[in-house]
Amino acid sequence: MEKNASSKLIEDQATILVASDNSSDAVLVKDLLTPEFDQVFISINQDKAAEDFESRAPNVLVLAFNALEKSERYYLGLYRQSEKIHAQPHRTLILCKKEEVNGAYQACRKGHFDDYILFWPMTNDAPRLLMSVHHALRDLAADRNRGPSANEFAAQARRLGKLGSMLDRQVASGNEQIEIVNRAMKQAEQDISATLDEFSGELAKREFLKNPGFENVEKLELEIEELSQGDVKRYFRVAAESLSPFTQWADELRKECAPYIESAHILNEMADRIRPVILIVDDDEFQCKTLNRLLAAENYHLVFATSGIEALNLLRKMQPDLILMDFMMPDLNGIETTLRLKAIPQFAKVPVIMITGNSEGTTVRDSLKAGAVNFVVKPFDRVTLVAKVAHALRD
């Protein structure tokens, strides 16, 4: 019931932006949507595409261009011009012609768009557009209501496991340090007592002590003995007793933390059974197959995107643990895509390893400046690749 209410609320408050290069087409689409949606806006000025999107912050973007190629060019330009599109939860629908259905399907399947509607020329199924918008909005509502993924839980469990291990080490180290201090104090007590005994013995051997003025040798020896057996031991006993609360505190802390540390270890073991998700962004099918083969033996779940736009669209629906990003891509290159995803708080800490065909200083410098944590050079060396992936996931 709560989920349906949330979905209904989003549909009632939805903002829809219709983008086109033809004002008549845009108005036509708006008129079809207006009976069921209150906030429907039009964007027909290509120069203000990013401005219109950012000001309206649409939940659904309808690309009402009469050619698929125009829709693709518009959306690519929008991603390049807008610094907020990747952070605005939305779904993108494209209107297409009959001869473009297969191309529209492939574009949606790759994740460039979310859905397509056969629209040009007008058919008898005009409600299909309305239904697609409703589906898009319900999909958005489902994303909002969806809890953390297993991999998100696993990532936190791994951190908790590290915290448990660290706490365990620190408690053990504290006990060890207290024991070292106790041993040092006992040894110091024995050394001082021995030194005083030795000094007392030496006094008795000194002939000058028998001269006038040293009549109280026996009294001096007695005082030294009392100092050795009484005051010194008392001082060290007081010092030792002052450490007792710390020892007791450390023991109590260990006992109280033991079940939680054990739970952290169990969570960490459970997290290790969940495969880390690695998003591979590369437009080269051969390179994707190569990476798939090289990482096949590792315990990773691999997801592929063939472009920067597709990757950013996927990130609206998933949370990877690591991204392998190709440096050169035809739409948004690796640097642009990395900068965009790093600007999203949710993905700012997701490590990115740049894939490049060379290790020139400018390439490496630009990659690191954009936010990449490392880079791998093609052709791939499996040992190096696996090591860098493991290191990035571990950090």
C-alpha positions as CSV (number, residue, x, y, z in Angstrom):
1,M,0.0,0.0,0.0
2,E,2.8,2.4,1.0
3,K,4.7,1.6,-2.3
4,N,1.5,2.3,-4.4
5,A,0.9,5.5,-2.5
6,S,4.5,6.6,-3.2
7,S,4.1,5.8,-6.9
8,K,0.8,7.6,-7.1
9,L,2.3,10.7,-5.4
10,I,5.2,10.8,-7.9
11,E,2.8,10.4,-10.8
12,D,0.6,13.2,-9.5
13,Q,3.5,15.6,-9.0
14,A,5.5,14.5,-12.1
15,T,7.3,17.0,-14.3
16,I,7.5,16.1,-17.9
17,L,9.7,17.9,-20.5
18,V,9.0,17.4,-24.2
19,A,12.1,18.2,-26.3
20,S,11.9,18.7,-30.1
21,D,13.2,20.8,-32.9
22,N,9.7,21.3,-34.2
23,S,7.3,23.5,-32.2
24,S,4.2,21.9,-33.8
25,D,5.3,18.4,-32.9
26,A,6.2,19.5,-29.3
27,V,2.8,21.0,-28.8
28,L,1.1,17.9,-30.2
29,V,2.9,15.7,-27.7
30,K,2.2,18.1,-24.9
31,D,-1.5,18.1,-25.7
32,L,-1.6,14.4,-25.5
33,L,0.0,14.4,-22.1
34,T,-1.8,17.4,-20.5
35,P,-5.1,15.6,-19.7
36,E,-3.3,13.3,-17.3
37,F,-0.2,15.3,-16.1
38,D,-0.3,18.8,-14.8
39,Q,3.3,19.8,-15.3
40,V,4.2,19.4,-19.0
41,F,6.8,21.7,-20.5
42,I,8.3,22.2,-23.9
43,S,11.9,22.7,-25.0
44,I,12.5,23.6,-28.6
45,N,15.5,25.9,-28.5
46,Q,18.6,23.7,-28.9
47,D,20.9,26.4,-27.5
48,K,18.9,26.3,-24.3
49,A,18.5,22.6,-24.0
50,A,20.7,22.3,-20.9
51,E,19.1,25.4,-19.3
52,D,15.6,24.1,-19.9
53,F,16.4,20.7,-18.4
54,E,18.1,22.1,-15.3
55,S,15.4,24.6,-14.6
56,R,12.5,22.1,-15.1
57,A,14.3,19.1,-13.5
58,P,12.0,16.7,-15.3
59,N,11.1,13.2,-14.0
60,V,10.4,12.2,-17.6
61,L,12.1,13.5,-20.7
62,V,10.3,12.9,-24.0
63,L,12.4,13.2,-27.1
64,A,9.9,14.1,-29.8
65,F,12.2,14.3,-32.8
66,N,11.1,12.9,-36.1
67,A,14.4,11.0,-36.5
68,L,16.2,8.7,-34.1
69,E,19.6,10.3,-35.1
70,K,18.3,13.7,-33.9
71,S,17.2,12.2,-30.6
72,E,20.6,10.6,-30.1
73,R,22.4,13.8,-31.0
74,Y,20.2,15.9,-28.7
75,Y,20.7,13.7,-25.7
76,L,24.4,13.4,-26.2
77,G,24.6,17.2,-26.4
78,L,22.5,17.5,-23.3
79,Y,25.0,15.3,-21.4
80,R,27.9,17.3,-22.6
81,Q,26.3,20.7,-21.8
82,S,24.5,20.0,-18.6
83,E,26.3,19.5,-15.3
84,K,23.2,18.3,-13.5
85,I,21.5,15.8,-15.9
86,H,23.4,12.8,-14.4
87,A,22.3,13.9,-10.9
88,Q,18.6,14.4,-11.7
89,P,16.6,11.1,-11.4
90,H,14.7,10.8,-14.7
91,R,13.6,8.4,-17.4
92,T,14.0,9.2,-21.1
93,L,11.5,8.2,-23.8
94,I,12.0,8.5,-27.5
95,L,9.4,8.7,-30.2
96,C,10.3,6.9,-33.4
97,K,9.1,5.9,-36.9
98,K,8.3,2.4,-37.9
99,E,11.5,2.0,-39.9
100,E,13.5,3.1,-36.8
101,V,11.9,0.7,-34.3
102,N,14.9,-1.8,-34.4
103,G,17.4,1.0,-33.9
104,A,15.3,2.5,-31.1
105,Y,15.1,-0.9,-29.5
106,Q,18.9,-1.3,-29.7
107,A,19.5,2.1,-28.2
108,C,17.2,1.4,-25.3
109,R,18.7,-2.1,-24.8
110,K,22.1,-0.5,-24.5
111,G,20.9,1.9,-21.9
112,H,21.1,5.1,-24.0
113,F,17.3,5.6,-23.4
114,D,14.8,3.9,-21.2
115,D,11.9,3.2,-23.6
116,Y,10.6,3.9,-27.1
117,I,7.2,4.6,-28.6
118,L,6.2,4.1,-32.2
119,F,4.8,7.5,-32.9
120,W,5.5,8.8,-36.4
121,P,3.2,8.9,-38.3
122,M,0.4,9.1,-35.7
123,T,-1.2,5.7,-35.0
124,N,-4.5,4.7,-33.4
125,D,-2.5,3.8,-30.2
126,A,-2.0,7.3,-28.9
127,P,-2.5,6.2,-25.2
128,R,0.7,4.2,-25.6
129,L,2.6,7.4,-24.9
130,L,0.6,8.0,-21.8
131,M,1.2,4.4,-20.6
132,S,4.9,4.7,-21.2
133,V,5.1,7.8,-19.1
134,H,3.2,6.1,-16.3
135,H,5.6,3.1,-16.5
136,A,8.6,5.4,-16.4
137,L,7.2,7.2,-13.3
138,R,6.5,3.9,-11.6
139,D,10.0,2.7,-12.3
140,L,11.3,5.9,-10.7
141,A,9.1,5.3,-7.7
142,A,10.4,1.8,-7.4
143,D,14.0,3.1,-7.5
144,R,13.3,5.5,-4.6
145,N,11.6,2.8,-2.5
146,R,14.3,0.2,-3.2
147,G,16.5,-0.3,-0.2
148,P,20.3,-0.7,-0.3
149,S,21.6,-3.4,-2.6
150,A,23.4,-6.5,-1.4
151,N,26.6,-5.0,-2.7
152,E,26.0,-1.8,-0.8
153,F,25.4,-3.8,2.4
154,A,28.5,-5.9,1.6
155,A,30.7,-2.7,1.2
156,Q,29.6,-1.5,4.6
157,A,30.0,-4.9,6.2
158,R,33.6,-5.0,4.9
159,R,34.3,-1.7,6.5
160,L,32.7,-2.8,9.8
161,G,34.8,-6.0,9.6
162,K,37.9,-3.8,9.3
163,L,36.7,-1.7,12.3
164,G,36.2,-4.9,14.4
165,S,39.7,-6.2,13.6
166,M,41.2,-2.8,14.4
167,L,39.3,-2.6,17.7
168,D,40.4,-6.1,18.5
169,R,44.1,-5.2,17.8
170,Q,43.9,-2.0,19.8
171,V,42.4,-3.7,22.9
172,A,45.1,-6.4,22.7
173,S,47.7,-3.8,22.2
174,G,46.4,-1.9,25.3
175,N,46.6,-5.0,27.4
176,E,50.1,-5.7,26.2
177,Q,51.3,-2.2,27.0
178,I,49.8,-2.4,30.5
179,E,51.6,-5.7,31.1
180,I,54.9,-4.2,29.8
181,V,54.5,-1.3,32.2
182,N,53.8,-3.7,35.1
183,R,56.9,-5.8,34.3
184,A,59.0,-2.7,34.0
185,M,57.9,-1.4,37.4
186,K,58.5,-4.7,39.1
187,Q,62.0,-4.9,37.5
188,A,62.7,-1.3,38.6
189,E,61.6,-2.1,42.1
190,Q,64.0,-5.1,42.2
191,D,66.8,-3.1,40.7
192,I,66.5,-0.2,43.1
193,S,66.3,-2.5,46.1
194,A,69.3,-4.4,44.9
195,T,71.2,-1.1,44.4
196,L,70.3,0.1,47.9
197,D,71.4,-3.3,49.4
198,E,74.7,-3.1,47.5
199,F,75.2,0.5,48.6
200,S,74.5,-0.5,52.3
201,G,77.1,-3.2,52.0
202,E,79.6,-0.9,50.5
203,L,79.2,1.5,53.4
204,A,80.1,-1.1,55.9
205,K,83.4,-1.7,54.1
206,R,84.5,1.9,54.0
207,E,87.3,2.6,56.5
208,F,86.6,6.4,56.5
209,L,83.2,5.7,58.1
210,K,85.0,4.7,61.3
211,N,86.5,8.2,61.6
212,P,85.0,10.6,64.2
213,G,81.7,12.1,62.9
214,F,80.6,8.8,61.4
215,E,79.5,7.2,64.7
216,N,76.0,6.5,63.3
217,V,77.0,4.1,60.5
218,E,74.7,1.4,61.9
219,K,71.8,3.9,62.0
220,L,72.5,4.9,58.4
221,E,72.5,1.3,57.3
222,L,69.3,0.7,59.1
223,E,67.6,3.7,57.4
224,I,68.8,2.5,54.0
225,E,67.4,-1.0,54.7
226,E,64.1,0.6,55.8
227,L,64.0,2.7,52.6
228,S,64.7,-0.4,50.5
229,Q,62.2,-2.6,52.2
230,G,59.5,0.0,53.1
231,D,59.2,3.2,51.1
232,V,60.5,1.9,47.8
233,K,58.2,-1.0,47.8
234,R,55.3,1.2,49.0
235,Y,55.8,3.7,46.2
236,F,56.0,1.0,43.5
237,R,52.9,-0.7,45.0
238,V,51.0,2.5,44.9
239,A,52.1,3.0,41.3
240,A,51.1,-0.6,40.4
241,E,47.7,-0.1,42.0
242,S,47.1,3.0,40.0
243,L,47.4,0.9,36.8
244,S,44.8,-1.5,38.1
245,P,41.8,0.5,36.9
246,F,43.3,0.6,33.4
247,T,43.8,-3.2,33.4
248,Q,40.2,-3.7,34.7
249,W,38.9,-1.3,32.0
250,A,40.8,-3.1,29.3
251,D,39.5,-6.4,30.4
252,E,35.9,-5.2,30.6
253,L,36.2,-3.5,27.2
254,R,37.4,-6.7,25.7
255,K,34.5,-8.7,27.2
256,E,31.9,-6.1,26.2
257,C,33.3,-5.8,22.6
258,A,33.8,-9.5,22.1
259,P,30.3,-10.3,20.7
260,Y,30.3,-7.2,18.5
261,I,33.8,-7.9,17.2
262,E,32.6,-11.5,16.5
263,S,29.6,-10.1,14.6
264,A,31.8,-7.8,12.6
265,H,34.0,-10.8,11.6
266,I,30.9,-12.8,10.6
267,L,29.6,-9.9,8.6
268,N,32.9,-9.6,6.8
269,E,32.9,-13.3,6.0
270,M,29.3,-12.9,4.6
271,A,30.4,-9.9,2.6
272,D,33.2,-11.9,1.0
273,R,30.6,-14.2,-0.4
274,I,28.9,-11.3,-2.3
275,R,30.7,-10.6,-5.5
276,P,31.9,-7.0,-6.0
277,V,30.3,-5.3,-8.9
278,I,32.7,-3.9,-11.6
279,L,31.3,-1.6,-14.3
280,I,33.4,-1.8,-17.4
281,V,32.9,1.2,-19.8
282,D,34.4,0.5,-23.2
283,D,33.0,1.0,-26.7
284,D,35.4,-1.8,-28.1
285,E,33.6,-5.1,-28.0
286,F,36.9,-7.0,-28.3
287,Q,38.4,-5.2,-25.3
288,C,35.2,-6.0,-23.3
289,K,35.5,-9.7,-24.1
290,T,39.2,-9.6,-23.2
291,L,38.5,-8.0,-19.8
292,N,35.7,-10.5,-19.3
293,R,38.1,-13.4,-20.0
294,L,40.9,-12.0,-17.8
295,L,38.7,-11.4,-14.8
296,A,36.6,-14.5,-15.2
297,A,38.5,-16.5,-12.6
298,E,38.0,-13.7,-10.0
299,N,34.9,-13.4,-7.8
300,Y,33.5,-10.4,-9.6
301,H,30.2,-9.5,-11.1
302,L,30.9,-7.7,-14.4
303,V,28.5,-5.2,-16.0
304,F,29.3,-3.6,-19.3
305,A,28.5,-0.2,-20.8
306,T,29.6,0.7,-24.4
307,S,29.6,4.5,-23.9
308,G,29.8,7.2,-21.3
309,I,26.1,8.1,-21.6
310,E,25.2,4.4,-21.2
311,A,27.4,4.2,-18.1
312,L,25.8,7.3,-16.5
313,N,22.4,6.0,-17.3
314,L,23.3,2.7,-15.6
315,L,24.5,4.5,-12.5
316,R,21.0,5.8,-12.0
317,K,20.0,2.2,-11.3
318,M,23.0,0.5,-9.8
319,Q,26.0,1.1,-7.4
320,P,29.2,-0.5,-8.6
321,D,32.2,-1.1,-6.3
322,L,34.7,-0.3,-9.1
323,I,34.6,1.2,-12.6
324,L,37.1,0.4,-15.4
325,M,36.8,3.3,-17.7
326,D,38.1,3.5,-21.3
327,F,40.0,6.7,-22.0
328,M,38.9,7.1,-25.6
329,M,35.2,6.9,-26.4
330,P,33.1,8.5,-29.2
331,D,30.5,10.3,-27.2
332,L,31.7,11.3,-23.7
333,N,35.3,10.2,-23.3
334,G,36.7,8.6,-20.1
335,I,37.8,11.9,-18.6
336,E,34.4,13.6,-19.2
337,T,32.5,10.6,-17.9
338,T,34.7,10.3,-14.8
339,L,34.3,14.0,-14.0
340,R,30.5,13.7,-14.3
341,L,30.1,10.7,-12.1
342,K,32.6,12.1,-9.5
343,A,30.3,15.2,-9.2
344,I,27.5,12.9,-7.9
345,P,27.9,12.5,-4.2
346,Q,26.6,8.9,-4.3
347,F,29.5,7.9,-6.7
348,A,32.2,10.3,-5.6
349,K,34.0,7.6,-3.7
350,V,33.6,4.8,-6.3
351,P,37.2,4.1,-7.5
352,V,37.8,4.5,-11.2
353,I,40.7,2.8,-13.1
354,M,41.3,4.3,-16.5
355,I,41.9,2.1,-19.5
356,T,44.3,3.7,-21.9
357,G,46.3,2.7,-25.0
358,N,49.5,4.5,-23.7
359,S,51.1,5.6,-20.5
360,E,52.1,9.1,-21.6
361,G,52.4,11.6,-18.8
362,T,49.5,13.8,-20.0
363,T,47.2,10.8,-20.2
364,V,48.0,9.6,-16.7
365,R,48.0,13.2,-15.3
366,D,44.6,14.0,-16.8
367,S,43.2,10.6,-15.6
368,L,44.3,11.2,-12.0
369,K,43.2,14.8,-12.1
370,A,39.7,13.7,-13.2
371,G,39.5,11.4,-10.2
372,A,40.9,8.0,-11.4
373,V,42.8,6.1,-8.7
374,N,44.9,4.2,-11.2
375,F,45.3,3.2,-14.9
376,V,45.9,0.0,-16.9
377,V,47.5,0.0,-20.3
378,K,46.4,-2.0,-23.4
379,P,47.2,-4.7,-24.2
380,F,46.4,-5.9,-20.7
381,D,48.8,-7.9,-18.5
382,R,46.6,-10.2,-16.5
383,V,48.7,-10.2,-13.3
384,T,48.9,-6.3,-13.3
385,L,45.2,-5.9,-14.1
386,V,44.1,-8.3,-11.4
387,A,46.4,-6.8,-8.8
388,K,45.3,-3.2,-9.6
389,V,41.6,-4.2,-9.5
390,A,42.1,-6.0,-6.1
391,H,44.0,-3.1,-4.7
392,A,41.3,-0.6,-5.7
393,L,38.5,-2.7,-4.2
394,R,40.5,-3.3,-1.0
395,D,41.1,0.4,-0.5
